[in-house]
Amino acid sequence: MPDAPEPLDEMVDGRGGVRPHWRHMLGILGGMGEGVLAERARRLDRAFEDEGMAGVLPGARREAAWRCDPLPLVLPAAEFAALEAGIAQRARLLEAMLGDLYGPQALLVEGLVPPELVFPNPAFMRPCRREGMAPAAPMLHLYAADLLRGPDGQWRVLADRTTAPAGLGMARENRRLLGRVMPEAFRGAQVRSMRPFFDVWQDALQRLAPPERSDPAIALLTRGTHHPRWFEDMLLSRELSCALVECGDLSVRGGALHLKTLQGLQRVDVLLSRLEGTALDPLETAEAGTSGVPGLLDAARGGAVRILNAPGAGLAEAPALAAFLPSLAQRLLGEALLLPSVETLWLGDPAARARVAQEEGWRVRSATDGAAPAPLPLDAWAHAISAESRPGAHAATRLPVASLVPCVVGDVLEPRPLALRVFAIFDGAGWRVLPGGLARIGDAESLGGALPTRGLSKDVWVLAEEGEDIIGPAAMQFPPLPIRRQSGALPSRVADNLFWLGRYTERLERAARLVRATQARISRGVVLPREAAEVAALARCLAQAGFAGAEEALGSAAAQSLPGIIAAEMREGGTMPALADRIATLTAMVRDRLTADMHATFTLTLRTARAEMAQAGDGLEAISRAMISVLRFATAVAGVAAESMVRGGAWLFLDLGRRIERAQAIAHEVGFALDQPPGRIEGGLRLILELCDSVITYRSRYLTILQPAPALDLVLADDSNPRALAFQLGAIRRGLAEVAGTEDRALPEEAAALLAEVDALMAHVLASPDQAVAAAGLPPRLEDMAGRIAALSDAVTRRYFALLPAAQTLGIEGAAPALRGAA
C-alpha cells in the first residue's frame, strides 16, 4: 500500500517558508505577549456564550454552541477569484440540471442522469413537476459548497448544498465578534467586507416579489426556537431586514400567503425557507405530517409567493450526482467543469463497482442523501449490499487528505484539518459569492454530511487587491413609503411570548419581595404577637406564589417551618429556579426582538441572580441577600423596557404581561393583609406598604400616622404610584385600547370597569364611619377583582394569541386559567 500523501499546510509552503498572504497575521501574532493569544481565545468563547449559541443561564444549551478560533483562514485575492468562478459555474450547472429534471427531463432520456438518482430520491418532489417545460423561475437562489483542499493544492467540492444551506449567519457572527475581540488583526489587512454581499442579497429578495407589489414583504421561515439553527436564522433575518416567522405564524387565504399578526393577516410575497421542501405543505407531502403551512405549494405555483430555494431543489444534493457533473457541464453549459468534486463513483454502474472492489481508499455513502453521516468503510458497505442487493442506492467517494491550518490550543498553535463552506446567491443577473465563508475544523471524514450543531470554526478572510473597488448593488427605485406607527404589526406568537416574559418576570420579583419581607419578621426565631398577623398574611402570599406548604405555616410555629419551606423552593426544581428557567426560555424565544445590549442586560443579570440563588444554601439570611440580585434583574428588565423599547407591539405586550401580573398580585396581597379583625388592621397596612414599595412615599405624605384610607389610597387608587393597583389597570386599559383600535372595545372597557371598581372601594372606605371596619371587609371584593383580572388575561390570550373570534369566547369568561398561566 503506498504511503498516504502529506497534507498541505495553509500557512507554510513546501520549502518551509511562510506564504505571503499569512505574513501580516504572523506579524500581529509576533507582537503579542506570552499568553495573549490564549486569552483572546477565551474572550472569544465568552462572547459566543454571552451573545451567541449558548443559553441564557449557565450550562443551558451550551453543548450546541459553535466556537470561533481567533486565527482566521486567509485566502489571497487570486485564489479566491478562481474559487468564485468555480462556485458560480457550479451553481449555474445545478440550476440548469434542476430545471431539466423538474421540466422536460431530457437528461433522463439521454441517459446522462440515471433515473435511480431521481425518482426514488426522497428530495424529488413530484408536486413541483411542470410537465413538458422548465420552471418559470429559477429554483436556486442560495447555494453553498463544502470544499476540501488536497495535498496537490486543488480545492475540491465535498458536497453541494441546495436546500437551506446553514452557516451564513455563523460566518457573519464570526467576523463581528472577531473584529471586536482582535481589532488589531484587522488594522493594515486589506480584508474584503461581507456587508456588500448581504446588501445585494436584500436587494435581490426585493426584486423577486410579484411586480404588482410596490412594497413587498419578505419573511424568513425558521424551524422554531427549539431548533439548534434558530439562532442563525435570527441573525440572517436581522441582516436581511425580514420578518422571522414559524409555520404556525403563516396561513394561506385566497391563494396567497399571509402572516398572522395582532392586526389581522398581512401578505407575504417572498419566503426565504430554512425548511426542507418536503416539510413545507402537509396537503401535498406526507413527510410534512401535521407541520408546515397547508396550501403553501399551491400558492407558490400560482405565483402569489416565491419560495427560496424552490421546494425540490434538495434533489441536487444527491452525492452520486457528482460523478455525472463533468459530462453535464459540457451538455448544459458547453463548458468544462472548473471546480471538480472529490473523486466519486455511482455504484449502480458495474464498472464502478469493479473499480471500487479492486482499489483501496474508497468509502461508501448513500447515493441520494446528502445530509447522511460520513462515508462508511468498504467492509461496512459490502455487508449492506449483500443484505439489500441495491448497489444503485450507494456512491463511493475517495476522500483526499484535508489541508491543515493553525488553531489556538491552550497557549500554542496546532495544525488541524480544514473544510471550507462557501456561499453564493443569485441576484437576478448572475451569481454573487460571499467574500469569506465558514471554515470548519476536523478530519475529512467528520467534515462530511450536514453541518453539525457544534464544533470549532474560523473566520475566512479574503484579501483585496491593491486599488480594488468595492461595488455594491444598484439602488432600487421605490415609491415613497407611508409613515407607519403600528402597534399590532407583530406576529401573535411573538406577542404571546413577550406577554408571558413580562408575567414571569413579575412573578419572580414578587416572590423575592415576599421572601425578604418574611425573613425580616422571622429571622429572630420568635414571632412577636403584633407580627403574627403579618406572618400569616405572608404565608398565604407565599403559598399563592407557589411555595408549597407555606399556607400551613401559621402561628408560633411559622418561624421554625417557613425557613425550610423557602429554602426548598430555592433548590433545583423549586419555584424560584423554575421561574428563572422559564424566563430564560422566553428570553431566548424573543431574542430577535432584543438588541445585543438589551439581550446582554437580560441574560447577565438573570445569570447572576440564578447563581446567587444556587449558592445561598439553606440559610434564610443568605437567601434574602440573594433576592437582591433577583430584584436587580427585575429592575433591569423594567429599565430596558422603559428606555430602550419603542412603544409598539413588542413593548405593549411585555408591559401588559407585567401590569396584569402585578395587578393580580396586588389584589391578592392587599386582600390577604386586610383579612383580619379591625383591631389588628395596622399590621396589615404596614405589610402592604412594604410589599408595594411605598413606605417612603407614605411617610413623606403622612409622617408616622398610619390610617386605612391614606394607606389604601396609596396602594390601590393612586394612579401616580407605579406600585398601585390603579396604575396597573390604567396602563392595561391604555395598552389594550392601543392594540384593539376602534374595532374591539370589550377588553379596554373591562379594564376601565376594574378601574372604576378600585374607585368604588376607596369611596366605600372614605365614607365609612370606621375605616378599619371598612378595610377589614374588603378582602372578598379584592379576591373577586383578582379573579376578574385573571379572566381578563385569559381573554387577551384568546383574542390575540389563539386568535379566536369573539363569538367563540362567549360563556367561558369564568373558565379556569390557562395551564400556562397557572405555574
VOGU-3710 file (C-alpha; in Angstrom, 3 decimals, decimal comma):
1> mpdapeplde> 0,000/0,000/0,000  1,564/3,348/-0,983  2,185/5,935/1,706  -0,585/8,492/2,140  0,352/11,932/0,778  1,306/14,604/3,277  -1,466/17,170/3,899  -0,919/20,663/2,567  -0,205/23,345/5,187  -2,246/26,504/4,556
11> mvdgrggvrp> 0,325/28,745/6,262  3,667/27,220/5,207  4,770/26,337/1,680  6,633/23,172/0,691  10,025/24,799/1,283  9,272/25,767/4,893  8,592/29,418/4,116  5,539/31,369/5,187  3,056/32,008/2,399  2,884/35,737/1,530
21> hwrhmlgilg> -0,757/36,232/2,483  -0,092/34,952/6,026  2,767/37,358/6,797  0,561/40,143/8,142  -1,118/37,759/10,573  2,206/36,361/11,755  3,410/39,918/12,348  0,386/40,544/14,571  1,000/37,322/16,494  4,656/38,181/16,938
31> gmgegvlaer> 3,726/41,468/18,569  1,551/39,782/21,193  2,973/38,938/24,570  3,047/35,486/26,075  -0,425/34,123/26,771  -2,227/36,952/24,957  -3,495/34,760/22,114  -4,902/32,175/24,532  -6,576/34,976/26,474  -8,160/36,280/23,243
41> arrldrafed> -9,447/32,787/22,522  -11,109/32,717/25,954  -12,622/36,154/25,376  -13,996/34,974/22,052  -15,554/31,928/23,726  -17,147/34,170/26,359  -18,532/36,452/23,658  -20,184/33,484/21,968  -21,631/32,350/25,293  -22,991/35,827/26,123
51> egmagvlpga> -24,338/36,719/22,683  -24,346/33,578/20,620  -25,409/29,978/20,754  -25,148/29,381/24,497  -28,271/29,612/26,614  -29,309/32,431/28,920  -28,487/30,540/32,085  -25,148/28,852/32,853  -24,934/25,476/31,145  -28,161/25,893/29,176
61> rreaawrcdp> -27,753/24,604/25,602  -24,025/25,253/25,749  -23,385/21,909/24,084  -24,952/23,339/20,912  -22,516/26,254/20,719  -20,071/26,869/17,929  -16,664/28,203/18,860  -14,547/30,502/16,747  -10,770/30,240/16,646  -9,051/33,655/16,929
71> lplvlpaaef> -6,825/32,900/13,918  -8,693/33,334/10,621  -8,221/31,387/7,406  -6,562/33,764/4,948  -7,175/33,456/1,189  -5,330/35,634/-1,356  -7,362/37,541/-3,935  -6,249/35,459/-6,942  -7,058/32,147/-5,260  -10,493/33,341/-4,214
81> aaleagiaqr> -11,195/34,662/-7,703  -10,675/31,130/-9,065  -12,955/29,723/-6,364  -15,522/32,410/-7,139  -15,632/31,460/-10,817  -15,898/27,758/-9,988  -18,699/28,267/-7,457  -20,691/30,489/-9,816  -20,346/27,976/-12,664  -21,343/25,104/-10,412
91> arlleamlgd> -24,451/26,966/-9,249  -25,430/27,650/-12,885  -24,917/23,986/-13,700  -27,068/22,730/-10,816  -29,798/25,231/-11,692  -29,833/24,020/-15,297  -29,911/20,392/-14,154  -32,808/21,019/-11,759  -34,703/22,937/-14,427  -34,492/19,911/-16,713
101> lygpqallve> -35,293/17,253/-14,081  -38,399/19,130/-12,951  -39,244/20,065/-16,537  -38,702/18,165/-19,821  -36,329/15,569/-18,247  -34,180/15,367/-21,372  -31,198/14,353/-19,243  -33,021/11,187/-18,189  -33,984/10,397/-21,760  -30,383/10,862/-22,953
111> glvppelvfp> -29,021/8,700/-20,109  -26,864/11,496/-18,662  -28,566/11,147/-15,265  -29,683/7,690/-14,023  -33,395/7,534/-13,105  -32,371/5,724/-9,890  -30,948/9,023/-8,607  -34,163/10,939/-9,278  -37,411/9,026/-8,809  -36,520/7,060/-5,617
121> npafmrpcrr> -34,872/10,150/-4,117  -36,981/11,492/-1,179  -35,905/15,023/-2,150  -37,564/14,705/-5,584  -40,903/16,462/-5,150  -43,435/15,359/-7,719  -45,885/18,164/-6,804  -43,253/20,587/-8,157  -43,055/18,970/-11,611  -44,034/21,011/-14,658
131> egmapaapml> -44,779/18,639/-17,450  -43,060/19,418/-20,733  -41,478/22,709/-19,726  -38,859/24,123/-17,404  -39,932/26,041/-14,287  -40,761/29,680/-14,984  -38,453/30,961/-12,244  -35,010/29,765/-11,122  -35,089/27,040/-8,493  -31,830/28,044/-6,845
141> hlyaadllrg> -31,377/31,339/-5,070  -28,900/30,393/-2,327  -26,157/27,833/-2,903  -23,266/26,589/-0,792  -20,418/24,170/-1,428  -18,285/22,308/1,105  -14,672/22,334/-0,088  -11,552/20,368/0,812  -8,047/21,240/-0,343  -5,931/18,194/-1,119
151> pdgqwrvlad> -2,158/17,727/-0,926  -1,848/18,978/-4,520  -3,292/22,366/-3,503  -6,505/21,875/-5,535  -9,821/22,746/-3,918  -12,466/20,065/-4,486  -16,173/20,031/-3,685  -17,069/17,580/-0,951  -20,814/18,340/-1,061  -23,305/20,662/-2,760
161> rttapaglgm> -25,906/22,370/-0,543  -29,082/23,472/-2,289  -31,909/23,055/0,243  -31,307/25,598/3,015  -27,527/25,913/3,414  -26,574/26,583/7,025  -23,601/28,591/8,228  -24,098/32,047/6,697  -25,249/33,579/9,947  -22,369/31,975/11,807
171> arenrrllgr> -19,888/33,303/9,247  -21,254/36,806/9,816  -21,162/36,374/13,594  -17,565/35,090/13,468  -16,491/38,235/11,627  -18,359/40,553/14,008  -17,053/39,024/17,221  -13,515/38,535/15,938  -13,414/42,209/14,935  -14,371/43,143/18,484
181> vmpeafrgaq> -12,021/40,761/20,294  -8,970/41,117/17,985  -9,293/44,543/16,350  -5,523/44,847/15,832  -5,583/41,900/13,429  -7,739/43,901/11,011  -5,540/47,004/11,071  -3,486/47,162/7,920  -5,052/43,999/6,497  -6,996/44,526/3,276
191> vrsmrpffdv> -9,852/42,193/4,158  -12,904/42,298/1,913  -16,086/43,150/3,769  -19,075/40,816/3,888  -21,554/43,701/4,127  -21,963/44,281/0,346  -22,954/40,635/-0,115  -25,859/40,993/2,316  -26,858/44,299/0,723  -27,011/42,590/-2,677
201> wqdalqrlap> -28,959/39,715/-1,159  -31,517/42,003/0,449  -31,910/43,875/-2,830  -32,339/40,585/-4,751  -35,100/39,445/-2,410  -36,994/42,664/-3,058  -36,730/42,133/-6,811  -38,155/38,610/-6,572  -41,559/39,787/-5,340  -44,504/39,888/-7,756
211> persdpaial> -44,191/43,032/-9,920  -47,521/44,454/-8,780  -46,306/44,587/-5,161  -44,738/48,034/-4,688  -43,759/47,396/-1,068  -43,024/43,661/-0,920  -42,979/41,766/2,379  -40,108/39,335/2,927  -40,143/36,620/5,603  -37,611/34,037/6,737
221> ltrgthhprw> -39,255/30,738/7,675  -37,459/29,117/10,616  -37,967/25,700/12,164  -38,636/27,352/15,537  -36,845/28,395/18,684  -36,375/24,762/19,734  -34,181/24,037/16,721  -30,369/24,332/17,009  -30,298/26,551/13,905  -32,781/29,086/15,247
231> fedmllsrel> -30,088/31,478/16,440  -28,549/31,579/12,978  -31,966/32,090/11,402  -32,483/35,036/13,730  -29,136/36,532/12,689  -29,999/36,173/8,999  -33,400/37,777/9,434  -31,703/40,791/11,007  -29,073/41,039/8,298  -31,754/40,888/5,601
241> scalvecgdl> -34,314/43,070/7,446  -37,073/40,495/7,027  -39,649/39,041/9,387  -38,686/35,868/11,266  -41,664/33,500/11,185  -42,608/29,919/12,010  -45,085/27,694/10,204  -47,758/28,444/12,788  -47,447/32,165/12,031  -48,470/31,677/8,394
251> svrggalhlk> -51,757/30,964/6,667  -52,819/30,654/3,024  -56,016/32,595/2,302  -57,423/33,301/-1,118  -54,451/31,665/-2,828  -51,914/33,994/-1,155  -49,625/33,568/1,845  -50,270/35,708/4,911  -48,637/36,369/8,270  -50,991/36,242/11,251
261> tlqglqrvdv> -50,484/39,428/13,263  -52,359/41,190/16,029  -53,997/43,416/13,414  -55,025/40,553/11,177  -53,477/38,944/8,097  -50,562/40,594/6,281  -49,452/39,453/2,843  -46,064/37,710/2,434  -44,526/37,988/-1,055  -41,155/36,240/-0,699
271> llsrlegtal> -40,444/33,373/1,704  -36,824/32,503/2,412  -37,315/28,979/3,737  -34,932/27,220/6,126  -37,006/24,010/5,953  -36,696/21,066/3,628  -39,148/21,258/0,750  -40,906/18,073/1,885  -41,759/19,734/5,230  -43,498/22,790/3,781
281> dpletaeagt> -47,024/21,668/2,937  -48,865/18,805/4,692  -51,520/18,785/1,964  -49,031/17,686/-0,698  -46,220/15,802/1,051  -46,715/13,066/3,617  -43,310/13,886/5,164  -44,656/17,218/6,438  -47,014/15,429/8,828  -49,007/17,971/10,808
291> sgvpglldaa> -46,376/20,710/10,432  -45,875/23,029/7,501  -48,332/25,510/6,011  -51,380/23,955/4,322  -51,759/25,250/0,768  -48,291/26,816/0,589  -47,151/24,924/-2,515  -50,363/25,782/-4,326  -49,835/29,479/-3,529  -46,289/29,201/-4,897
301> rggavrilna> -47,474/27,501/-8,083  -49,979/30,315/-8,583  -47,213/32,915/-8,360  -48,596/34,605/-5,231  -45,415/33,878/-3,260  -41,821/32,975/-4,141  -40,224/30,269/-2,010  -36,427/30,287/-1,864  -34,862/27,894/-2,509  -37,676/26,386/-4,529
311> pgaglaeapa> -39,175/23,218/-2,997  -37,443/20,237/-4,557  -34,075/21,949/-5,006  -32,613/19,486/-2,487  -32,539/16,903/-5,288  -29,205/18,414/-6,406  -27,584/17,409/-3,099  -27,524/13,708/-4,050  -23,850/12,693/-3,557  -23,810/10,343/-6,563
321> laaflpslaq> -24,639/13,211/-8,957  -21,053/14,426/-8,512  -19,938/11,561/-10,764  -22,020/12,993/-13,643  -21,335/16,714/-13,295  -18,345/16,871/-15,733  -20,464/15,488/-18,577  -23,456/17,585/-17,536  -21,325/20,735/-17,652  -20,458/20,020/-21,286
331> rllgealllp> -24,068/19,151/-22,139  -25,856/22,020/-20,338  -23,254/24,807/-20,332  -20,865/23,850/-23,097  -18,002/24,325/-20,623  -15,509/22,193/-18,739  -16,162/21,920/-15,015  -13,911/24,480/-13,279  -14,248/23,212/-9,713  -14,141/19,404/-9,542
341> svetlwlgdp> -15,792/17,234/-6,917  -13,910/14,810/-4,712  -13,493/11,577/-6,649  -16,956/9,943/-6,721  -18,449/6,854/-8,396  -22,071/5,759/-8,624  -22,218/2,090/-7,711  -25,196/1,393/-9,930  -22,587/1,210/-12,708  -20,957/-2,295/-12,875
351> aararvaqee> -17,624/-0,773/-13,985  -17,632/1,490/-10,948  -18,320/-1,457/-8,630  -15,458/-3,409/-10,153  -13,094/-0,479/-9,707  -14,086/0,004/-6,073  -13,563/-3,697/-5,394  -10,037/-3,582/-6,891  -8,742/-0,310/-5,412  -8,147/0,774/-1,855
361> gwrvrsatdg> -9,150/4,025/-0,210  -12,802/4,114/-1,234  -15,533/4,894/1,271  -19,234/4,388/0,621  -22,265/6,523/1,363  -25,892/6,932/0,334  -26,269/7,868/-3,325  -29,148/10,266/-2,655  -28,917/11,516/0,947  -26,535/14,456/1,058
371> aapaplplda> -27,142/15,043/4,761  -26,172/11,494/5,736  -23,268/10,942/8,140  -19,696/10,491/6,983  -18,972/7,764/4,401  -18,577/4,206/5,713  -15,585/1,935/5,190  -15,842/-0,526/2,312  -16,416/-3,587/4,518  -19,489/-1,995/6,115
381> wahaisaesr> -20,820/-1,213/2,627  -20,250/-4,763/1,422  -22,385/-6,107/4,273  -25,169/-3,645/3,427  -25,060/-4,557/-0,256  -25,303/-8,255/0,471  -28,402/-7,592/2,568  -30,075/-5,144/0,155  -28,816/-6,095/-3,296  -29,297/-2,433/-4,268
391> pgahaatrlp> -25,882/-1,148/-5,338  -27,502/1,821/-7,114  -28,502/3,235/-3,737  -24,830/3,844/-2,895  -21,963/6,026/-4,054  -18,242/5,594/-3,458  -16,017/8,522/-2,525  -12,255/8,768/-2,238  -11,624/11,461/0,345  -8,446/13,491/-0,041
401> vaslvpcvvg> -6,186/14,275/2,892  -7,516/17,628/4,087  -5,172/20,609/4,318  -4,024/21,856/7,716  -4,476/25,257/9,298  -3,060/26,536/12,631  -5,505/26,641/15,563  -5,109/28,010/19,073  -4,940/25,139/21,584  -4,137/26,456/25,034
411> dvleprplal> -1,039/28,620/24,667  0,244/27,012/21,460  -0,692/26,669/17,797  -1,538/23,228/16,445  -2,289/22,238/12,838  -5,816/20,891/12,306  -7,666/19,625/9,181  -9,889/22,163/7,475  -13,061/22,268/5,356  -14,428/25,455/3,829
421> rvfaifdgag> -18,088/26,250/3,160  -18,538/28,964/0,509  -21,875/30,670/-0,199  -23,397/32,293/-3,264  -26,706/33,988/-4,065  -28,428/34,652/-7,397  -29,054/38,406/-7,666  -31,273/38,215/-10,746  -28,469/38,656/-13,249  -25,757/36,304/-12,022
431> wrvlpgglar> -24,241/34,582/-9,041  -22,608/36,634/-6,276  -20,176/34,768/-3,990  -19,654/35,783/-0,360  -16,073/37,085/0,081  -15,476/34,787/3,025  -17,263/31,744/4,353  -17,329/29,300/7,220  -14,158/27,311/7,839  -14,689/24,171/9,915
441> igdaeslgga> -12,049/22,226/11,794  -11,997/18,424/11,768  -10,769/15,461/9,737  -12,044/14,760/6,208  -14,440/12,071/7,407  -16,048/14,150/10,161  -16,387/17,069/7,754  -18,766/15,091/5,518  -22,531/15,170/5,908  -24,707/18,000/7,213
451> lptrglskdv> -23,297/20,914/9,189  -23,159/19,792/12,832  -24,627/21,816/15,676  -21,336/22,230/17,494  -17,653/22,462/16,671  -14,746/24,788/16,030  -14,881/27,282/13,172  -12,788/30,087/11,736  -13,464/33,420/10,160  -12,443/33,426/6,483
461> wvlaeegedi> -10,505/36,432/5,198  -10,431/37,182/1,506  -7,718/39,712/0,807  -8,451/42,564/-1,594  -6,058/43,519/-4,348  -4,423/46,929/-4,297  -6,805/49,590/-5,585  -9,739/47,198/-5,844  -13,102/48,965/-5,825  -15,990/47,581/-3,827
471> igpaamqfpp> -19,143/47,736/-5,905  -22,461/47,474/-4,105  -25,906/46,824/-5,523  -27,556/49,337/-7,783  -30,182/51,347/-5,939  -33,764/50,208/-6,486  -36,419/52,823/-7,114  -39,390/52,580/-4,777  -42,329/54,947/-4,301  -42,278/56,959/-1,049
481> lpirrqsgal> -43,179/54,773/1,910  -46,116/55,780/4,092  -45,300/56,577/7,707  -46,160/53,638/9,959  -46,507/53,641/13,734  -48,469/50,462/14,128  -48,757/48,640/17,427  -50,324/45,479/16,069  -47,930/44,565/13,253  -46,469/41,801/15,399
491> psrvadnlfw> -46,841/38,024/14,977  -49,247/36,638/17,551  -46,679/34,045/18,674  -44,134/36,761/19,482  -46,727/38,833/21,356  -47,628/35,714/23,353  -44,004/35,112/24,347  -43,429/38,755/25,325  -46,636/38,805/27,361  -45,543/35,783/29,374
501> lgryterler> -41,991/37,054/29,709  -43,469/40,075/31,454  -45,690/37,918/33,655  -42,970/35,507/34,756  -40,563/38,369/35,455  -43,160/39,924/37,765  -43,757/36,569/39,459  -40,058/36,201/40,175  -39,821/39,743/41,545  -42,928/39,283/43,689
511> aarlvratqa> -41,560/36,066/45,179  -38,280/37,816/46,009  -40,102/40,637/47,813  -42,171/38,147/49,777  -39,070/36,211/50,847  -37,326/39,371/52,047  -40,396/40,537/53,947  -40,743/37,121/55,582  -37,069/36,961/56,539  -37,292/40,373/58,233
521> risrgvvlpr> -40,067/39,090/60,521  -38,897/35,578/61,423  -35,103/35,977/61,440  -35,115/36,282/65,253  -36,654/32,818/65,561  -39,630/34,094/67,557  -42,618/35,852/66,010  -43,819/38,758/68,140  -47,573/38,906/68,764  -48,052/42,042/66,673
531> eaaevaalar> -46,146/40,374/63,792  -48,151/37,133/63,852  -50,900/38,513/61,620  -48,292/39,813/59,133  -46,528/36,442/59,022  -49,856/34,707/58,482  -50,621/37,012/55,559  -47,133/36,463/54,147  -47,555/32,704/54,414  -50,759/32,933/52,378
541> claqagfaga> -48,974/35,154/49,827  -46,083/32,684/49,559  -48,491/29,793/49,088  -50,309/31,730/46,362  -46,888/32,416/44,750  -46,141/28,669/44,555  -44,267/27,960/47,813  -45,653/24,543/48,735  -46,719/24,145/52,369  -46,443/27,835/53,218
551> eealgsaaaq> -50,137/28,293/53,994  -49,978/25,694/56,777  -47,052/27,524/58,454  -49,137/29,666/60,785  -48,981/30,715/64,405  -45,986/30,347/66,654  -44,501/27,540/64,529  -44,124/29,796/61,470  -40,633/30,941/62,432  -39,485/27,309/62,524
561> slpgiiaaem> -41,272/25,977/59,414  -41,078/28,857/56,895  -37,247/28,898/56,556  -37,234/25,261/55,451  -40,135/25,855/53,050  -38,396/28,850/51,482  -35,049/27,029/51,254  -36,720/24,091/49,476  -38,160/26,407/46,831  -34,668/27,824/46,155
571> reggtmpala> -33,197/24,442/45,290  -33,134/22,931/41,813  -36,669/22,020/40,839  -38,172/24,549/43,234  -40,350/27,529/42,396  -37,586/30,132/42,093  -35,236/28,190/39,763  -38,268/27,112/37,714  -39,320/30,749/37,270  -35,770/31,732/36,297
581> driatltamv> -35,578/28,875/33,778  -38,914/29,846/32,257  -37,765/33,460/31,911  -34,555/32,240/30,268  -36,528/30,185/27,755  -38,832/33,076/26,911  -35,896/35,482/26,584  -34,341/33,130/24,050  -37,657/32,907/22,188  -37,872/36,711/21,778
591> rdrltadmha> -34,149/37,156/21,068  -34,945/38,544/17,615  -36,836/41,438/19,255  -33,961/42,449/21,532  -30,857/44,395/20,625  -27,485/42,995/21,695  -27,323/45,407/24,654  -30,867/44,601/25,740  -30,199/40,872/25,486  -26,984/41,208/27,494
601> tftltlrtar> -28,838/43,153/30,204  -31,478/40,443/30,469  -29,119/37,491/30,400  -26,233/38,687/32,561  -28,439/39,937/35,389  -30,529/36,748/35,287  -27,424/34,556/35,370  -26,141/36,444/38,393  -29,464/36,068/40,191  -29,673/32,362/39,355
611> aemaqagdgl> -26,104/31,751/40,515  -26,619/33,575/43,826  -29,818/31,612/44,497  -27,901/28,377/43,943  -25,089/29,472/46,278  -27,324/30,738/49,083  -27,830/27,314/50,659  -30,458/26,845/53,360  -29,726/29,958/55,420  -32,639/32,403/55,293
621> eaisramisv> -30,366/35,422/55,631  -28,198/34,306/52,699  -31,342/33,602/50,676  -32,623/37,084/51,466  -29,352/38,596/50,207  -29,644/36,537/47,031  -33,094/38,056/46,456  -31,401/41,439/45,954  -29,963/40,104/42,670  -33,439/38,971/41,653
631> lrfatavagv> -34,788/42,459/42,291  -31,902/43,926/40,279  -32,802/41,677/37,371  -36,441/42,790/37,504  -35,339/46,415/37,692  -33,067/45,898/34,679  -35,960/44,463/32,662  -38,152/47,394/33,628  -35,409/49,864/32,725  -34,782/48,257/29,345
641> aaesmvrgga> -38,497/48,273/28,604  -38,857/51,917/29,645  -35,824/53,358/27,877  -34,859/51,043/25,011  -38,084/49,690/23,509  -40,202/51,593/21,012  -43,757/51,930/22,269  -45,018/49,429/19,701  -46,448/45,946/19,814  -43,412/44,311/21,465
651> wlfldlgrri> -43,286/46,807/24,321  -47,071/46,820/24,694  -47,345/43,093/25,293  -44,278/42,891/27,530  -45,782/45,720/29,572  -49,276/44,175/29,500  -47,883/40,965/30,953  -46,094/42,845/33,732  -49,116/45,012/34,559  -51,627/42,156/34,618
661> eraqaiahev> -49,387/40,017/36,818  -48,655/42,919/39,193  -52,328/43,953/39,366  -53,370/40,420/40,251  -50,614/40,166/42,878  -51,579/43,498/44,492  -55,220/42,448/44,739  -54,244/39,145/46,366  -51,673/40,619/48,755  -53,818/43,526/49,929
671> gfaldqppgr> -56,715/41,124/50,437  -54,578/38,723/52,485  -53,105/41,558/54,565  -56,536/43,022/55,399  -58,140/39,662/56,209  -58,023/40,079/59,993  -60,004/41,713/62,794  -60,311/45,518/62,543  -58,330/45,964/65,731  -55,230/44,416/64,132
681> iegglrlile> -55,541/46,157/60,786  -52,494/48,363/61,400  -50,074/45,441/60,906  -51,726/44,587/57,608  -51,390/48,195/56,453  -47,678/48,203/57,268  -47,236/44,985/55,300  -48,973/46,175/52,148  -46,971/49,425/52,133  -43,801/47,352/52,335
691> lcdsvityrs> -44,814/44,852/49,648  -45,894/47,690/47,337  -42,572/49,501/47,941  -44,480/52,577/49,135  -43,242/53,085/52,722  -41,105/56,147/51,979  -43,855/57,808/49,932  -46,382/57,266/52,722  -44,061/58,702/55,366  -43,295/61,754/53,248
701> ryltilqpap> -47,024/62,415/52,903  -48,427/61,439/56,297  -45,396/61,190/58,610  -45,858/58,357/61,142  -49,647/58,352/61,388  -50,927/55,108/59,847  -54,605/55,032/58,874  -56,523/52,761/56,466  -57,788/55,324/53,947  -54,432/57,041/53,191
711> aldlvladds> -52,576/53,710/53,058  -55,161/52,050/50,807  -55,373/55,111/48,584  -51,608/54,925/48,011  -51,527/51,202/47,107  -54,907/50,906/45,416  -56,173/54,163/43,901  -53,145/56,445/43,391  -52,547/56,348/39,617  -49,219/58,163/40,062
721> npralafqlg> -47,770/55,286/42,101  -46,254/52,619/39,788  -46,874/50,053/42,552  -50,566/50,885/42,931  -53,419/48,811/41,545  -54,933/51,812/39,719  -51,637/52,454/37,954  -51,603/48,880/36,621  -55,229/48,947/35,499  -54,780/52,295/33,785
731> airrglaeva> -51,769/51,005/31,893  -53,698/47,846/30,951  -56,633/49,902/29,667  -54,384/52,150/27,552  -52,397/49,224/26,169  -55,471/47,229/25,197  -57,067/50,314/23,638  -53,969/50,908/21,500  -53,820/47,323/20,300  -57,556/46,997/19,714
741> gtedralpee> -58,013/50,337/17,946  -61,633/51,361/17,428  -62,946/47,948/16,395  -62,773/45,873/19,573  -63,616/47,786/22,740  -64,642/44,894/25,014  -61,259/44,334/26,664  -60,398/48,026/27,256  -63,891/48,507/28,691  -63,368/45,608/31,110
751> aaallaevda> -60,111/47,213/32,290  -61,972/50,518/32,729  -64,661/48,728/34,767  -61,987/47,282/37,039  -60,511/50,752/37,488  -63,948/52,071/38,436  -64,228/49,269/40,983  -61,000/50,497/42,648  -62,520/53,964/42,961  -65,649/52,384/44,444
761> lmahvlaspd> -63,562/50,525/47,029  -61,874/53,734/48,138  -65,158/55,622/48,227  -66,564/52,901/50,485  -63,628/53,200/52,931  -63,725/57,006/52,985  -67,481/57,103/53,566  -67,389/54,574/56,401  -67,581/55,911/59,970  -64,984/53,304/60,981
771> qavaaaglpp> -62,294/52,949/58,309  -60,730/49,920/59,995  -64,009/48,007/59,822  -64,485/49,020/56,180  -60,913/47,967/55,326  -61,363/44,599/57,042  -64,400/43,984/54,834  -62,530/44,484/51,538  -60,861/41,039/51,051  -63,852/39,364/49,306
781> rledmagria> -64,145/42,268/46,856  -60,376/42,245/46,246  -60,425/38,486/45,669  -63,217/38,988/43,149  -61,104/41,657/41,413  -58,151/39,249/41,240  -60,426/36,708/39,557  -61,650/39,315/37,050  -58,052/40,283/36,257  -57,246/36,597/35,641
791> alsdavtrry> -60,283/36,369/33,349  -59,075/39,481/31,504  -55,706/37,770/30,990  -57,448/34,706/29,571  -59,464/36,930/27,246  -56,264/38,590/25,995  -54,837/35,128/25,277  -57,906/34,027/23,324  -58,242/37,283/21,412  -54,634/37,989/20,445
801> fallpaaqtl> -52,665/34,747/20,785  -55,144/31,961/19,999  -56,926/34,338/17,552  -60,390/33,012/18,421  -63,244/35,233/17,231  -65,349/36,902/19,891  -68,363/34,643/19,183  -66,364/31,622/20,310  -65,416/33,151/23,652  -68,961/33,825/24,916
811> giegaapalr> -69,915/31,998/28,074  -66,389/30,986/29,050  -65,246/34,044/30,956  -65,319/32,056/34,169  -63,213/29,236/32,820  -60,189/28,165/34,792  -56,953/29,992/33,982  -54,906/28,510/31,186  -52,466/25,873/32,346  -49,616/28,022/31,098
821> gaa> -50,588/30,823/33,456  -51,167/28,613/36,474  -47,494/27,796/37,006
//
